[in-house]
Structure formats: C-alpha cells, structure tokens
Amino acid sequence: MDCTEETPFDSEGRRLRLDFRVHARLGDEKKSTALAIEAFDSIYPRDAQRLMERFAARARYLAGADEVPIVVATYLSIGTQKLLRDRHINFYEVTSGTLYYRHGLRHIDIQRESKEPVEERKIRSVFSGAREQVVHALLEHWRPEGDETWVSGAELADIAATSPFTVSTTMQELERQDWVDVTGSGPTLRRRLSRPELLLDAWAQVWKQRSLKEKRTRWYAYAVGSGGIVDYMLERLAGRDGWLMTGAGAANSVVPHLTAIDRVAIIVPPGGVSKQWAADLKLEQADKGSNVTFIERTGASLMFGDTHPGRVGSHFASRFVMYLDMLDGVGRNKELAAEFRKRALKLGEMVSG
C-alpha cells in the first residue's frame, strides 16, 4: 500500500482531500488502482448528495485520473445505498458486510441486512403522535399542486394542528433524509416536499407494523341493493360522528371501478365503541367470512377526511390513509393499492417494500 500527500483544497476553496487514498494491486495482472475512500459513521441521503458532489469536484480537479471512489460507513440507510448504486459510487457497510464495488470488469454486490442504529429509530418516530400529523399534513399540502408547493413552518403547524416546535423537529429529520427542499432562512424559511414517494414508502413500513397491534373487530352485514356493502354501511353510519371509511371500499369511491368491493373497513373511536355500534346496526360477529371491520384509532389517521358528493353524509379517510390501509395483504388489496397510488395519488411504484 502506497500513501501520497494531496492538496487539501482546490483553487475555489473546496475540500478535495480524502480520508484515505490507497494504491491497491488488483487482479492477475496486478494493475495498480487508486481507491479514493471516505469514511463515516452513519450516512443518509442528504449526506450522500454532498459526498457525490465532492467526488465530482475531485474528478474535475484531477482531470480524468483513474481513481475509484469508495464510501465506507458503519451504517448506510437503504435510501443512501440506492442513491450510491444509481450513481455508481462504490460502498461498504461495516456492521453488516454489505459491499458494492464496480470498476472495469469487476462487479461485486454483497447485500446483507443492516443493523439499525439509533438514528434510524429516530426516523421511525417521525411517524407517531403529533409528528405523524405533520407528515400527513405535508403530503396533503403537496398533493393538489405538486413540486411547486412551498410552505412555512407556521402554515404547516396550522394545517397539522400541532406546534411550530413539532413541525421544526419533524422537518429536520425529513431534511436529513433529503425528502424536502429548503429555501430562505428565519422568517422567510420555506420548505417543499421533493420526494413524496420515499416519504410515503417510509410511512407505509411503520404503518404496516403498527396495524398488527391495532384493535380490530370483524362483523358480518347482510347487504342488499346495487351499492353493496359500501352504500349499506354509509347509510347506516350517516348519523354518527367520529368514523371514517378507509381501505379498498373507500378507495373505489374515489377511483371508481378499481374492483368489485365485498368488504369495508371503518375507522372508529377507541374505548369499546365497536361492540356498541355493531349491536345498534345489528351486525353479526364473524371472525371468518366477515365483510365489515371496525378499526379503533385516533390521531393522524382521522385527519383530512372527505365526503363523496354523490353520497350525502358519507365520511371517507384521506387518500393517503386509504392507500396505507390497502397494504394489509388482504385479497387483491396490494394490487389495488398500486393502481390507486398511480391514479389518485399521482405517484409511481413503491421504491422499497
């Protein structure tokens, strides 16, 4: 291994010096290759973007020298690994042994499960309590107008019905993931959602795990009429408060003809309401063969409920909650969720999971 001294900065003052520069002799031909190594503890997409800019600046400064960039870190988030692969930046995650190396005719791709650090648990915490309300509000603010929708912290706090402090701490985590853009500072600071698909995918991962612990009761209703079980339940719940229809039944009302719907999911208040409402509506308890599910929830899942203009008194969950609830693996729901994501949310396929 040979070590060389390097110029720390270029003429414009940008840092170019590496953590390590190793001259390795690779392959049967023993050709000397320079490995440009940057070492970190944990790396997230925003850090990776800056790192790639540094590698690009270094390549320009060295005027085409044959040097292989490599990122070595204790932990690399899934988003970071995808970003580095897409840009053909080699990387090695120390704790798991994940390795991506591609140079010339050599291609090594070893993928192993990462050990989650404290930072990753912080990301999961964004999707709980008041912070989850901020996430929901940010997505709903983005949906009508898309990428040109900037919002201040005060505006987002008002939309999310939470404090500016909660908005600030939540947005710091989203910025670290490189899911939002920032402009201005102080009173003029504004943010916009730049990667809604990644934010939604991360929310979906937490949502699916949490749904396994939710209190759900299952019932059967003999529904007659052309509207089937959907209209049957909407008509009978119309005089009550605190409920929202979600999942495939609700989604089919927003994007008609996703499929024929033979079951519905209803978000209801916690505290034993399910049994009382089921008794009032003369539903039969049915652990198997049910067509009505009551889900007890509070918080962000109740935000941005909507009504259908053709169904007086109807209450539907937000489009994002409908989508998340269709990821439960029941029947064709996953397939329907993909179609709903494309048609109603105007987003492409899931990036992960």
N, C-alpha and C positions, 0 to 999 in steps of 0.2 A: 504494500500500500504506500503510495507516494502522497505527500502533503505539499501544497503550494500556497504561497501568500497571494492574497487577492486585493484588488482595490475595493474598499468598503462601499463607496458611493460613485454614481456616475456624475457627469458634468451638471445634471439638473438636480443633484442632491438626493436622488432616490437610492434607497438601500439595495445593494446588489450582493453583498457578502452572504455566503451560505453558512449554515450551522456546521456542515461537513462537506468536504469535497474529496471523494475517494476515487483513485485510479485503480480500477479492477481489470484483471486479465480474464476475459470470458471466452468459453468455448474451446474447441480443439485447436483453433488457430491462435489462441492466446492473444487475441486483439485487445489492446488497451482501450477501455471505455471509461469516461469520466462520469461519475454518479454525483449529481447535484442534490444533496439531501437537506431537507428542512425538517426539524424535529419539534414536536408539540406534545402537550398533554392531551387535550381534547380539541377536536375541530368540528365546527358546524358550518353550514353553507356560506354564511356571510364571511367567515374567516377564510374559507376556501376560495371565494371570489377574489379576495385581496391577494391571497397567495398566488393564484394563477396570473394575476396582473404583474406580480413581482417576477415570476418566472418569465413572462413575456418580455418585460423590460430588460431582464438579464440577457435573454436571447438576442434582442436587438443590439444591446451593448457589445456582446461578444461576436456579433457579425457572423452568425452561422456556424459557430464552433459546435462540434459533435459532443453534446452534453445531455445526459439523461436526467430529467427532473424526477425526484422521488420524495414523497411525503411519508414521514414516519411519525406515528402518534400512538399514544396509549389507547385512545378511543376515537373512532371516526363514525359520526352519525350516518344513518342509512342515506339521507339526502346528500351528505358530503361524498360518500362513496360513489353514488350515481353521478354526481357532478364531475368528479375527478375522472371516472371512466369515460364519460361523454367527451371530455376534453383531452383524453389520452394522457393523463398525468398518473404516473405510477404511484402506488401507495402500499404501506404495510401497517396493519394494526397490531400492536404488540400483544395485548392481552388475549386476543382470540387467535392470532396467527393468520388472519386474512391477508392475502397478498395478491396484488395486481401488478404485473410487470410486463410491459410490451415494448420491445425495441428490436428493430430489424426483423429477423425471422423468429425471434424468441417471443413466446407468449405464455405466461404463467398466470393462472387465475384460480386461486385457492380461496373459497368462501366458507367462513365459519361463523357461528352465532356469536355476536358481541356480548360482552358483559356490561350491563347497563350501569353507568356512573351516576353520581348524584345529579349532575346537570340534566340527564335525560328524565329523571323523576320530576325535575322542575318543569319540563315541557309538559308532562302528563298533568301536572297540577293546574296548568292553564285551562284544562277542560273540566273544571269543577267549580261549584259555587258561583260567586259573582264574576269571576274571571271567565267562566264559560258563557255568561251573559254578554260579556264584551266580544268574545269570539263570534257568537251568534249575531250580535248587532253589526259587527264589521262585515260579515258575509251578506247580511240582508241589505246593508248600505251599498255594498258593491253590486249586488245582483241587477238592479234596474239600469245602471249606467255603465258598469264595467270598469275598465282600467283608468278612466279619466276622473274617477270619483275620489277626490281628496276630502279628508275630514279632520277637524281639530279634536284635541283631547276632550274639550268641554262638550262639543257636539256629540261625540261618541258616548260620553258619560251620560248625557241626556237620553240618547237612544237606548242605551243599555240599562238605564235606571240604576246606575251604580255611581261610585265616587270617582273623581278625576285621578285619585291615587291608584285605585284598582285598574283603571284604564292604562295609566303610565306603566305599572309593573307588568301588566299583561303584554303591552306592546313592546316592551324591552325584550321579552322572550321571543316574540314573533320577529322582531328585527334581527335577533341573533340567528334565527333560522333562515333569514333572508326571504321571508314571506311578505314583507311590506317595504315600501319605499318611503323615504322621509325627505321633506323639503322644509326650508326655513329653520328658525330657532326661536326659543322663547314664546312670546305671544303669537308669532306668525308660524309656528311649527304646525305642519300638516302631514298626514300620512295617507297612504292608499294601499290597498291590498293588491300585491303584484303576482302572487302565486296562490290564488284561491283553491286550486285543485289540491295542492300539497297541504294546505291548512285543513281542508275538508277531509282528506285522507287520514291525517293525524287524529282528527276528532273522531273519525269513524273507528279507529283502532281502540280508543278509550271507550267509546260508546258501546261497542260490541262486548267488551269485557265487563262493563258495568251492568249491561242489560241482563247478564246471567244472574245477578244478585237482586234484581228488582222483584217486587211483589206483584205477581200476575195471577189473576183468576180467570178460569175458562168456563164459558157457558154456551148453551145452545138455544137459538130462537128459531121458531118455525116462521120463516119469512115468505110472504106471498106478494104478488104484484110484479110489475115489469122492472122496478128498480132494485129488486132483490134485497139482500141483507143490508146493503148500504142505505138505501132510502128508508127501509124499515126502521133501522136504528136512529137515523137522523130525525125522523118524525117523532119518535118516542122520547128522544132526549132533548127536543127543542125547547122545552120549558125549564130546563135545568141550567145551572151555572157551573163553571169550573171544569168543563170537559172539552176535549178536542179529539177529533177522529184523525188517525195517522196511518202510516203504512200503505200497503197497496190499494186498499179501498179508497182512501183519501186521494192518493196519487192519481188514480184512474178518473177522478172527478176533475183534476187539473189538466191532465193529458188523457183525454178520453180514448178508450179502446186499447189501453195497454194490454188488457186481457179481461176475460170474464172473472168477476170477483165473487168468491163464495165465502169469504170471511172478512171480518173487520177487527181493527184494534182501536180501543178507545182509551185515551189518557184521562184518568180521573184523580180527584184529590186523595191523599193518603188518609189513613185513620178509620178503615172499616167501611168506607162508602160503597165499595164494590158489592158487598153482600146485600146491603140495603137497597141499592139501585136495582140489582138483579131481581130481588124479591118484588119490588114495585113494578118492574117491567115484565114480571112473570117469565123470567129466563130460567132454564133448567141447567143445573151444574153438570158439566161434561168434561172430564179430564181427557177423554178421547172423543174425536168427532165433533169438537166444538167449532162454532162459527163466530163467536164473539169473545174477545179477550179484553179484560179491563187491566190497565197498567197504572199503578199508583206512582205519581211523580209530582215534583214541584220544580221551581227554578227555570232554567233556560229553555227547557222543552215546551214551556207554556207561552213563550214569547212569540209575537208576530203571527198569532192565529188569524185566520181569514174565514170569510164566508163565501159560499158559492151563490152568484146572482140568481141562478135558477132554482135554488133550494132555500127558501125562507127559513131562518132560524138555524141554519147549519153552522157548525164550528169545525174548521179544519186546522190542523197543525201547520206550521210554516213548511215551506217546500224542503228546507234542509232537514228538518226533523222527520218529515215523511221519508226522505231518502235514507237517512240513517236507520230508521226503523225497518226499511226493506232489506237491510243487510243481515237479517236474522237467519238466513238459510232455509226458511220455510218455503216449501213448494218451489215455484219459479221466481220467488222474490228477488234473488240476486240478479237474475236476467232482467227483470222488470226495473230494478234499481239502475242498471246500466243504461237502459233506454230512457228512464226518467231523468237521469243525470245529464244526458245529451240534449233532450228536448225541452225540459223545464228549467234546468239549471245552467244550460249552455256551457257545460264543461265536458272535457274529453274523458277518456278512460282513467280509471284509478292508476296512479303511479306506482303504488305499492299495496299489497294485501288483497 
